[in-house]
Every structure is written in structure tokens, then in C-alpha cells.
Amino acid sequence: MFEAQKVSTACCSHKCSSARYKLKKRLEIKGEIEATQNETKAIRPKATAVNKALIKDKEFLTAKELSTLFGCNVKTVYAMIQKGTIKASALSPRKTLIKRTDIDKIFE
């Protein structure tokens, strides 16, 4: 069992003290990084009004654009396509297009 000889002693050895110091510094750096990430998230909006205006004029939309328009995740759009709620055409494994008229029919 560790018994401190001084009131200021927190660790039992130099090795233990070094490990504690490194952990403290890592946590400080992590806190600074998280603080800057939170600031950038607060500053940058997810979808601007300009992006939504450009999307509304398109005849065909990608899954990402549709998720921006709906305000949901891209995975939700793909789930709706799999379920058959939205008709889509897969041009390639990486490109899926959805007709604007099919989207309008959902809300009628």
C-alpha cells in the first residue's frame, strides 16, 4: 500500500507520476479539441437556404440531396427506397437518382 511522505505527493514513484502527467495532458488536449469541434458545429449550419433552393429546382435528386430536403439521414432515404416508399433508379452502386415527380406524389 502506498503511503505518502509529504502532503503534496500524489504518486508512488517517478514512473507513476509520469503516467499521471501524460494522462492529464491527453485529457487537456482532448478537451481543447472537443471545444473547437463544438464551436465549428455551432457556426456551420447543416443545410443552408441556398442549397435547399438549388435542390428544389432540380428534376432528379441524389439520395444525399433528398436527405437534405427532408431533413433526415441518408440511410433513412435508402431505407425508404428499399421499402418501396420512394421509387429510385440506381445508375451505379454509388449513384442513385430519384425523380422529383415521385417525391411530390408521396405528399399528395
Secondary structure, 3 states (H helix, E strand, C coil): CCCCCCCCCCCCCHHHHHHHHHHHHHHHHHHHHHHHHHHHHHHCCCCCHHHHHHHHCCCEEEHHHHHHHHCCCHHHHHHHHHHCCCCCEEEECCEEEEEHHHHHHHCC
